[in-house]
Amino acid sequence: MAKKVLAFDFGASSGRAMIGEYIDGQIKITEIHRFSNDLVKVGDRMYWDILRLFHEVKTAINLAVKAGPVDAIGIDTWGVDFGLLNKHGELLANPVNYRDERTVGMPEEVFEKIPKRELYALTGTQTMRINTLYQLYYLATRRPELLEQAETMLFIPDLIAYMLTGACRAEETIASTSNFFDPEKRTFCYELLEKLGIPTRILPEIIRPGESYGVLTPALCEEFDCDPIPVIAVCTHDTASAFASAPAEGDFACISCGTWSLFGTELQAPLRTEKSYEVEYTNEGGHTGTTRFLKNIIGLWLIQESRRQWIREGEQVSYADLEREALEAEPFQCFIDCDAPEFETSGDLPGRVRRFCEVTGQYVPQSRGEVMRCIYESLAMKYRMNIQTLSEVTGKKYACINMLGGGIKDTLLCRLTAAATGITVVAGPIEATVMGNVAVQLIALGEIENVKAAREVIKNSIEPMIYEPQDTAAWEAREAAYRKILGKSAQNRA
């Protein structure tokens, strides 16, 4: 009888629970529960509603076991955020959302104690103020009483697993997003934290993808009327799960498309060179000790937050409407730097796009369609820059780009990516994180041999879309202008 596993995939705005089964050489997935993941702002602080999310987890488990035995549970989420437990195992506070502005200025303070180049040599991590290191440094310097009371720090998927099993562990791929993880030794950088006054006693033991946190607590088994179900540590960082699902062989470039665009490749060992430091590529963990060598790019957040702003203004507009209006707008009127700090936080993003274009001396988009065209083309041009950089740093040429995740439902972005990069785009699977989550559980249960075999199974389970590059010359002609705009943006921030 086929094993049945339950995969939880949490994104920045929603979550879902899906049943996964290995049947006739294919992975079959079925959604059983979907729920929103809403930020809660109290005063000037942005929180995750973790108890409500755990309620949704319990709802999904209850639905799953009523439909028949569940052989395992796996959880993947976004990276960097965490919860703190006291000595009684209770949450000290709601986890804070990574977009909260408490970490503004924290990297610069850290670099006064540990030079940026030295930090990269230790961790191989791209500097982003959202990283766990800067969140903990904020607590160490502004809220030391919280860290004094803390017994354990758990990343979000580990925290949910703790609520299910009572076990305090840190899965490797999520730990690697922290900016205090050594990608070669595959352990935390304890001396680094001690230099910054962050207590290392709060760090749990690290476990690898495929290992088990434990089984559901007796209380939960009684609540669900089920036998103890193992909770498997999948690749709990959602991008790591997505990469595990990439239906590719050998050297491949990959874009995991969602709120963030994670652009990179899979390597057998970390790459921490002067060049990788200059371009700020990060080294994060993958299954079986591989390295996800990638760049974090602000992705579909730009479109999502723009839509939210227009809805706040009373305009009922769908993503399909925005794509259509972008197609109708004149191409190549203006660009933004997608990763400029002004685009990181929630608010009037269309207004910020217009201001960016104004201060960089470009045409200022007026209509929704013009704003959207600017965002789409800026993302595609950013991808063009990054495939060039990736080839330079790794010394490899990439014949295709695998685009994964829900963002590939946006066919305009896929077409523009192929055109801008001049490289064939293979789009799929859409449910990349869930496929990767399910695959690692099935490997742990002995149903699939390894990740290589799982990728072949996933390839047989989907029908990818192929986008061939068209009119790449138009993008080549505008690359110099785009680079000048990036330069102006950097000068304005200096």
N, C-alpha and C positions, 0 to 999 in steps of 0.2 A: 504493500500500500504506500502511495506517495506521501512523503513527509509534508506537513503543512506548517509554515512559519508565518509569524506576524511581524511585519516591518512597520516601524514608525519613522516618518520623515517629517521633521519640523523645519519650516522655513521662517523667514523674518516676518511674514504676514499671515501664514496659515500652516496648518499641519494636517496630516492624513495618516490613516492606518490602512495597510493593505495586506491581504493574504497572498503569500507566494507559494507556488507548488512547482515541482519538477516533473513534467509529464511529457512522455514521448519525445524526449530530447530537447524540450523547450521549457523555459520558465514562464509560467502563467501567473499573472497578478490580477487581483480583484480588490477594488476599493470597498471597505466596509464602513469607514467613518471618516468624515472630513470636518474640520473645525477652524475657526479663525484664531489667529495669534495676535491679539491686540495689545499695543503698548499702553501702559497706564502712566500718565504724567501727574506727579504730585509735586506742587511747587515748581522748582526748576529742575527736577530730577525725573528721568525716564526709566521705568521699570518693566521687566517681564512679569506677567501674572503667572508665576510658576505653579501655584496651587491649582488654579483653574486649568492649566495645561495638564497637570497630573490627573485631575478629574476626567479630562477627555481621554487620557491614556486608559484609565480604569473603565470608562464607558466602552472603549474599543475592545479591550480584553474580554469584557463580559459578553459583548456581541460575538466575538470570535469563538470563545469556548462553547457558547450555546449552539454554534453551528458544527461542533465536533472537536475532537482533541487537537490541541496546538502543541507542536513539538519544540518550538523555540520562539523567542522574542528578540528583536534587534532594534536599536534606536540610533538614528543619526540626526544631527542638528547643525546649526551654524557654529562657527568657532568663537574663540577668545573669551566669551562670557562665562561666569561662574557664580556659585553660591557658597556661602560660608556657614559651616555648622559649628555649634558650640560643643562642649564636652558631653552634653546630653544627646547629641545627634539632632538638635533642632536648628532650623534656619535662623540665623541672626538677623537677616534682612532679606527683602526681595532682591533677586539678582538685578543689577542695573544694565540697561541696554547699551550696547557698544556705541551707539550714536549719541549718547549723552555727552554733553560738553565738559564734563569734569576733567577729562584728560587733555584738554587744550593746554598746550605748553609743557606737558609732562615729558615728552621725549627730549626736549631741549634741556630740562633740568637733569634728566638721567645722563645725557651726554656730558654734562659738567663733571660727573663722577666717573663715568665709563665712556671713553670716546666712541663715537659712532662706528668707526672702522673696527675697533676692538670688539664691540658688541656683535658686529656682523661676523667677525672671525669666529666668535664663540658659538653663535646660533644660526648663522646663514639665513637670517630672517629679514624680510622687507620691513622697513620702518613705517609703521602706521600707528597713529595715536590710539587707535581702538584696541591695540594688542593687550593681552592680559598683563604683561609686564608693567605697562604704564597705568593700568587700572589699579594694580596692587601698589605701585609706587605712590599713587594718589592717596590710597588708604594709609600707607605707612607714614606719610608726611602730613596729611590733613585729618585723617580719622583713625589714629593709632589705637584708640580704644576698641575698635571693631576687630582689628587683628589680634589684639591682646586677648580678647574673648574667644577667638576662633580656635577650634581644634583641628578642623579639616577644611580644605578648599576643594570643591568638586566642579569640574566643567559641566555645562548644561546636560549633555547626554549621560555623563557619569552621575549627576545629581538625580536624574529621573530613574536610572538604574538602581541607585541607592534607595530611593523611595519604594522600589519594587522588591529589592532583595535584602536591604540592610547592609550591603557590602560597600566599603569606601575604596574605590580603585579609579585610576586614570587610564583610559585607553590611549594608546600611543599616538594615533593620528590626530586626535583632538588636542592632546598635550603639545603636539608639534606646532600648533598655532599660537602658542603662548608668548613667543619671543624670549623664553628662557629654557629652551630645549636644545640639547646638543644632538644634531641630526646624525652624527657619526657614532657616538657612544650610545645614542638612543636612551638618554636619561636627562633628568633636569640638571640645569647649571646651578648647583647649590651655592658655590662661591660667589657667583654673580649676584644672586639674591641677597646674600649676606652683606655684600658691599653696599647694597642699596637699603639696608635696614629692613628687609622683608623676611619674616620668620620662615625658615625652611621646614619647620616641624609640621606645618599645615599641609604639606604636599603628600598625597597618597602614593601607594605603590603603583608602578606602571605595568599594565598588561598589554599584550599584543592582540591585533585583530584575530578573531577566531577563538580566543580564550573566553571563558565564562566568568561573569561577575558572581554568579551564584544562581539560586532558584527563587521563585516567588516565596515571600514570607508565609508562614502558616496562616496568619490572619487573612492575607489576600487569597490564599487557596480556599479557605473557608468561605470568604465572601463570594468568590466566583464558582465555588463548588467544583474545583478542578484539582488534579494532581499537581505536584510542584513542577513548574515549567522553567527550564533554564533560560536565563537572559544572557544572550551571547554578545560579547563586545565585537560588533562588526567594525568596519571602518567608520567610526562614529562621527567624524567630521564629514559633512554632507558632500564636500568636494572630493574627498578620498573615496567615498562610496561611488560617486559618479565616475571617477577615473577607473575604479575597479570594473566598471561596466563597459568601458570603451571597447567596442568591437574592432580592435586594431591589433596589428602585429608589428614587431620590430620598432623602429624609431617612428614615433607619431607625434604630431602637434595636436593639442586639444584645447577647446574652449568650453568650459562648463558655464552655461548661460542661465543666469537667474538674476536676482537682485544685484549680485556681483558677477562680473565676468572673470573667471579664473583661467588665465591663458598660459599654457606651458606644455610640458612634456613629462614623460616618466623616465627617470634615470636609475641606474643600479647603485649609484653612490651619490652623496651630496656633492655639490659644486660650489665652492666658496673661493672664487678668484677675484682679482682686482676688478676685472670687467663685470662680473656678476654683482659685485658690490656697487659699482658705479651706476648700473642700470636697475639696481634694487630688485633683483629676482630672489625669490624666497625658496627655501628648502623645507618641505613639509613631508611628513611620513605617509607612506602608502602600505598596501598589503605586502606581506612577506619581506619587509625591510627595504622596499623600494623607496625612492624619493620622488615626490611631486615637485618638480622644478618649475616655478610659475610666477606670474605677476598678477597681483590683485588689482583689478580695474573696476571702478564704479560702473556698473552695468545697467540692467533694466530698471534699477532704482530711479534713474533719470526720467524714464517714461512713466513708471508707476507713481512717483511723487508728483509729476506734472499732472497726470490724470486726477490724482486726489485733490490738487489745488483747484483745477477747473470744476470738479464736483463741489468743492467747498464754496465756489463762487456761483453755484446754482446751474452749472452746465452739465447735463446728463450725457456723458460721452463714453463710449465703449473703446476698448483697445482696437477693435476692427475699424471704428470711426477714425481713430488717430492714425492708423496705418494708411487708410484710404486718403486722408487729408494730406499726409506726408507725401504720398505718391503724386498728388495733384500740385504740390508746391514746386517752385523752380529749384533745380539742384544747384549745389555748390555756391550758395550765397554767403554762407558764414560757417564758422566752426567754433566749438568750445573745447577747452581742455577738460575732458570728462573727470579727471582726477583732481581738479582744483578744489581747495578746501571749501569754497562756498557752495559746492554741490553735495557735500557730505551729509548735511542735516536736513530735517524736514522743514517745510514751509513753502514759500512762493517760488518754486523752482523755475517756472517759466519766466518770472520777473528777473531771476538771477541770470538766466540764459541771455536775456536782453541786455542786462547791465554788462555782462562779460563782453558781449559783442560790441557794445558802445565804447567801453574803455580800451578795447584792443583795436579800435578804429575800423570796424567792419560794418557791413550792412546789419541793421538791427531788425530781427524778424518780428513781424507784426501779428500775423494770424496764427491760430493753433497749428495749422499745417506747416507753416514756415518754421515754427519752433521745433516741431517734431522732425522735420527734415534735417534741421541743424543737428539735433541729437543723434539721429540715425547715422548720418554721414560722419559725425565726429567719432562715434563708436567704431564704425568701420575703418576710419582712418587710423584710429588708435590700434586696431588689430593689425593694420598694415605695418605700422611702426614696430609692433611687438613681434611679428613673425620674422622681420628682418633682424631684430635684436636677438631673438632666440637662436637663430641660425648662427649669428656671429659668436655668441657666447658658447654654444655647444659645439660649434664646428660642423654642424649637420644641416643637410638640406631636407626639407619636408615636402613630400609630393602631394599631401592632402592635409586638410584640417578637419578633425572630428569635432563637430559641435554637438553638445550633449545638453539634456535638460529641458525644462519647460519653455525656456526662451526660444527654442527652435520652432515652436508653433508660430512665431513671428517670422513668416517667410521672407518679408522684406529685409530683415536684418541678415538672414542667411544669404540672400542674393547679393546684398551690398558687400558682405564679407568676402565672398568669392571674387567679386569685381575688384574690390580694393586691394586684396592681397595677390590677385592673379593666380590663385591656387584653388584647386577643386575642393569644395566643401562637402563632406559626408555628414548629414544631420541625422542623429539618432543614437541611442534611444531617447525618446521624450522623457520617459520615467527612469532616467539614468540613476538617480540616487537610490530609488527603491529597488531597481534591478541589482545594483551593487550590494545593497543591504541584504537582499534575499540571497544573492549568490554566496556571500560570506557565511551566512547561516547554514546554507546547504553544504558548503565545504566543511564547516565545523561538524555537521551531522554525518559526514561521510557520503553524501549523495552525489557530490561533484568532486573530482579529484583535486583541482587547484584553480588558481585564477586564470591561467592560460586556457584550461578547459572551460571555465565559466564564461570567458569572453567568446569562445566559439559557440557555446550554447546560446548566449545572448544574441550573437549575430544571427543565429538560426531562428530567433524568437521575434525578430522585428523586420520591418521593411524600411530601411533608411532612405532618405531623400538625397539626391545628388544635385549639387548646384555647380555648374561649370562657370568659370570666370568670363565675363563679357565687359567690353569697354574699359579694360584696365588702364589704357593709355590716358583716359580722362583723370584717373586718380593719380597717376604718375605726374601729370602736368601740374597738379595742385599740391603735391607733397611739400615743395619748398615753401609755399605760402603757409601751409599748415604748421610747419616747423617754426616759422617766424612768429606765428600767433602763440605757440607754446612758449617761445622766448619772451614775448611781451607779457604773457601771463606771469611768468616767473619773475620778471623785473618788477611788475606791479606789486607782487607779494613781498619782495625784498625790502 
